[in-house]
Amino acid sequence: MAAVGRPRRSCLAVPGSSVKMLGKAQGLPADQVFLDLEDAVAPLAKPDARKNIVAALNEGDWAGKTRVVRVNDLTTPWTYRDVIDVVEGAGANLDCVMLPKVQNAGQVQWLDLTLTQLEKTLGLEVGRIGIEAQIENAAGLVNVDEIAAASPRVETIIFGPADFMASINMRSLAVGALIPDYPGDPYHYILMRILMAARMHDKQAIDGPFLQIRDLDGFREVARRSAALGFDGKWVLHPGQIEAANEVYSPAQADYDHAELILDAYQHYTSEAGGRLGAVMLGDEMIDEASRKMALVIAAKGRAAGMTRTSSFTPPQQ
């Protein structure tokens, strides 16, 4: 059974240096909002951005949203202060810390240990704050299995395309978009590698951003590709991308209804009342245990998205 966890169809990036955007994000229909201290914040603005984020987490209304802060990566001088200031200031109102440019398991373990020390010191539930690990270079992808297994706190593995493209000298400036000169999807291997590591360890897999924020058709095209593979959601950089992400990473209504129908029918037919059958016909379709597992995935995604079924299973009359 693939990881479901918190809904993350749309993961909205909000710069911690913008009080205005921190306020606006609270009213947007994104599943997750991550308040950024890394690339979206200039070095001189980082101390004030930490304060803005703490205030926003403590005073804002984030009902229905997963609250995440992206700290700076561990090769910078800002990471430890990011983690300490944010967790000490607003740990009770924080769901996850996102660690960018993760290259090995040791970096995740450092964050795990630091969070544990902070939680114990602050009287918070130990282990409650999750970790999101962002893969943004060749080392991170090569080590993605050990990264996914590095801590029980890890909830998601995220693809960071811009830095990744730079790290492998990819000849394109269109972040997240397909490359016309390449006869296929240049990100397919990367996405599948991340997905396999995530599912191996029961984590969610999140696709990275599409920077051409006014090209909604382009956003939908690349989002559908990772959604088809099984990804749980995608970063959004603009409010206009949120609705598209929520739609693409939710099952179609017909698929959700069919999945629930399979689950109900299989439960009935394998029961005593249904004849204890292992493989049966549902209309023109044969269903069995493998069908049930596939249906569980679609049904879980639909339930997490708050979908309501529009059909029901009626056992046949004996």
C-alpha positions in Angstrom: 0.0 0.0 0.0 1.5 3.3 -1.1 2.0 6.1 1.5 -0.9 8.5 1.8 -0.3 10.6 5.0 -1.2 14.2 5.0 -2.8 15.6 1.7 0.0 17.3 -0.3 -1.6 17.7 -3.8 -0.6 21.3 -3.8 2.5 22.5 -1.8 2.6 26.3 -1.9 5.9 28.1 -1.6 5.8 31.4 0.4 8.9 33.6 1.0 9.4 34.2 4.7 10.6 37.7 3.9 7.1 38.8 2.7 4.6 39.5 5.5 2.0 40.2 2.8 2.4 36.8 1.2 2.5 35.0 4.5 -0.9 36.5 5.3 -2.4 35.9 1.9 -1.3 32.2 1.8 -3.5 31.4 4.8 -6.7 31.9 2.8 -5.6 29.9 -0.3 -6.8 26.3 -0.9 -3.4 24.7 -0.9 -3.0 21.4 0.9 0.4 22.4 2.3 2.1 25.7 2.7 5.9 25.9 3.2 7.3 29.1 4.5 10.7 29.5 2.9 14.0 30.6 4.4 16.1 29.4 1.6 16.3 30.4 -2.1 13.3 32.9 -1.9 15.0 34.9 0.9 18.1 37.1 0.4 21.0 36.4 2.9 20.6 39.8 4.6 16.8 39.2 5.0 17.0 35.8 6.6 17.1 36.9 10.3 13.9 39.0 9.9 12.3 36.2 7.8 12.7 33.8 10.7 10.8 36.3 12.9 8.1 36.7 10.3 7.6 33.0 10.0 7.4 32.5 13.8 4.8 35.2 14.0 2.8 33.8 11.1 2.8 30.3 12.5 1.7 31.5 15.9 -0.8 34.1 15.0 -2.1 33.0 11.6 -5.0 30.7 10.7 -3.6 27.7 8.9 -6.7 25.5 9.4 -6.7 22.5 7.1 -3.1 23.1 5.9 0.1 21.2 6.6 2.5 23.9 8.0 6.1 23.5 6.8 9.2 25.6 7.0 12.1 25.2 4.5 15.4 25.9 6.2 18.7 26.5 4.5 20.8 23.6 3.5 23.6 22.2 5.7 26.4 23.7 3.6 25.4 27.2 4.7 25.9 29.1 7.9 22.2 29.6 8.5 20.7 26.2 9.0 21.2 25.6 12.7 19.8 29.1 13.5 16.8 28.5 11.2 15.9 25.3 13.0 16.5 26.6 16.5 14.7 29.9 16.1 11.7 28.5 14.3 11.1 25.4 16.5 11.8 27.4 19.8 9.5 30.1 18.6 6.7 28.2 17.0 7.3 24.4 17.4 3.8 23.7 18.6 2.4 25.2 15.4 4.8 23.5 13.0 4.1 20.2 11.2 7.4 19.6 9.3 10.8 21.0 8.5 12.0 20.8 4.9 15.7 20.2 4.4 16.9 21.2 0.9 19.8 19.8 -1.1 20.0 16.7 1.0 23.0 14.6 -0.1 23.2 11.8 2.4 21.5 10.2 5.4 23.7 11.9 7.9 22.2 15.3 7.1 18.7 14.0 7.8 19.9 12.3 11.0 21.4 15.7 12.1 18.1 17.3 11.7 16.3 14.4 13.5 18.6 14.7 16.5 18.4 18.4 16.6 14.6 18.3 16.5 14.6 15.6 19.3 16.7 17.8 21.5 14.5 20.8 20.9 11.3 18.9 21.5 12.6 17.5 24.8 13.7 20.9 25.9 10.5 22.6 25.0 8.2 19.9 26.3 6.8 19.0 22.9 5.9 15.5 21.8 9.1 13.9 20.6 8.9 12.9 17.0 5.8 15.0 16.2 7.6 17.4 13.8 8.2 15.6 10.5 11.0 16.0 8.0 10.7 16.6 4.2 13.9 15.8 2.3 14.6 17.6 -1.0 16.7 15.9 -3.6 18.5 18.5 -5.7 21.8 17.1 -6.9 23.4 13.9 -8.2 24.7 12.9 -4.7 21.2 13.2 -3.3 19.7 11.0 -6.0 22.4 8.4 -5.7 21.8 8.2 -2.0 18.1 8.6 -2.0 17.4 5.2 -0.6 19.4 5.8 2.5 17.9 9.3 2.8 14.4 8.0 2.7 15.3 5.4 5.5 17.4 7.9 7.6 14.6 8.8 10.1 11.1 7.8 11.0 10.3 11.5 10.9 10.8 11.6 7.1 7.4 12.1 5.5 8.2 13.1 1.9 10.9 12.9 -0.7 10.8 16.0 -3.0 12.4 16.6 -6.4 14.1 20.0 -6.7 14.5 20.5 -10.5 16.4 23.8 -10.7 19.4 22.9 -8.6 19.4 19.4 -9.9 19.5 20.6 -13.5 22.5 22.8 -12.7 24.2 20.0 -10.8 24.3 17.7 -13.8 24.9 20.5 -16.4 21.6 20.0 -18.1 21.3 22.3 -21.1 18.0 24.1 -20.3 16.8 27.2 -18.5 13.1 26.1 -18.5 12.8 24.7 -14.9 10.3 21.8 -14.7 9.4 22.0 -18.4 10.1 19.4 -21.1 13.1 20.0 -23.4 12.3 20.1 -27.1 15.7 18.7 -28.1 15.2 15.6 -26.0 13.0 12.9 -27.5 11.2 12.0 -24.3 10.8 13.1 -20.7 14.3 14.1 -19.4 13.1 13.8 -15.8 11.6 10.4 -16.0 14.5 8.5 -14.5 14.9 11.0 -11.7 11.2 11.0 -10.8 11.0 7.2 -10.9 14.1 6.9 -8.7 12.7 9.2 -6.1 9.3 7.4 -6.3 10.9 4.0 -5.8 12.8 5.2 -2.7 9.8 6.9 -1.3 7.5 3.9 -1.7 10.2 1.5 -0.5 10.0 3.2 2.8 6.3 4.2 2.8 6.9 8.0 2.2 5.2 10.4 -0.1 6.8 11.6 -3.3 6.4 15.3 -4.3 7.2 16.8 -7.7 9.0 20.1 -7.8 8.0 23.5 -9.2 7.1 24.7 -12.7 8.5 28.2 -13.0 6.5 29.4 -16.0 3.7 30.5 -13.7 1.5 32.0 -16.4 1.6 28.8 -18.5 -1.1 26.8 -16.8 -1.3 24.3 -19.7 2.4 23.6 -19.4 2.0 23.2 -15.6 -0.9 20.7 -16.2 1.2 18.7 -18.8 4.2 18.1 -16.5 2.0 17.6 -13.4 0.0 14.9 -15.2 3.2 13.0 -16.0 4.3 12.7 -12.4 0.7 12.1 -11.2 0.5 9.2 -13.7 3.6 7.7 -12.2 2.1 7.9 -8.7 3.4 11.1 -7.2 1.3 12.6 -4.4 1.5 16.2 -5.3 3.6 19.1 -6.7 5.0 22.4 -5.6 3.0 25.5 -6.7 4.6 28.9 -6.9 1.5 31.0 -7.7 -2.1 30.9 -6.4 -3.2 30.2 -10.0 -1.5 26.8 -10.0 -3.2 25.6 -6.8 -6.5 24.5 -8.4 -4.8 22.7 -11.2 -2.5 20.8 -8.8 -5.5 19.8 -6.6 -7.3 18.5 -9.6 -4.4 16.7 -11.3 -3.3 14.9 -8.1 -6.9 13.8 -7.2 -8.5 10.8 -8.9 -11.2 11.5 -11.5 -14.7 11.1 -10.0 -15.4 8.0 -12.1 -12.1 6.4 -11.0 -12.8 7.1 -7.4 -16.3 5.7 -7.6 -15.0 2.6 -9.4 -12.3 2.0 -6.8 -14.8 2.2 -3.9 -17.0 -0.1 -5.8 -14.2 -2.7 -6.3 -13.5 -2.5 -2.5 -17.1 -3.1 -1.6 -17.6 -5.9 -4.1 -14.4 -7.7 -3.2 -15.2 -7.5 0.5 -18.7 -9.0 -0.1 -17.6 -11.8 -2.4 -14.7 -12.9 -0.2 -17.0 -13.1 2.8 -19.2 -16.0 3.9 -22.3 -14.3 2.6 -20.7 -13.7 -0.7 -19.5 -17.3 -1.2 -15.8 -16.9 -0.1 -14.7 -16.3 -3.6 -11.2 -15.0 -4.5 -11.8 -13.9 -8.1 -15.2 -12.7 -9.4 -16.7 -10.7 -12.2 -17.8 -7.1 -11.4 -19.7 -6.3 -14.6 -17.4 -7.1 -17.4 -14.3 -6.9 -15.2 -12.6 -9.6 -13.3 -11.5 -8.5 -9.8 -9.2 -10.2 -7.3 -6.7 -9.4 -4.5 -4.5 -7.4 -6.9 -7.5 -5.4 -8.0 -8.2 -4.6 -4.3 -4.7 -3.3 -3.7 -4.9 -1.0 -6.8 -8.3 0.2 -5.7 -7.0 0.9 -2.2 -4.5 3.4 -3.7 -7.1 5.3 -5.7 -9.7 5.2 -2.9 -7.2 6.5 -0.4 -6.2 9.4 -2.6 -9.9 10.3 -3.2 -10.7 10.1 0.5 -7.6 12.3 1.4 -8.8 14.8 -1.2 -12.3 14.9 0.5 -14.1 13.4 -2.4 -17.6 11.9 -2.0 -18.6 8.8 -3.9 -21.6 9.0 -6.2 -22.4 5.3 -6.5 -22.7 2.3 -4.2 -22.4 -1.5 -4.4 -25.6 -3.6 -4.0 -25.0 -7.3 -3.4 -26.8 -9.5 -5.9 -30.0 -11.2 -4.6 -29.4 -14.9 -3.8 
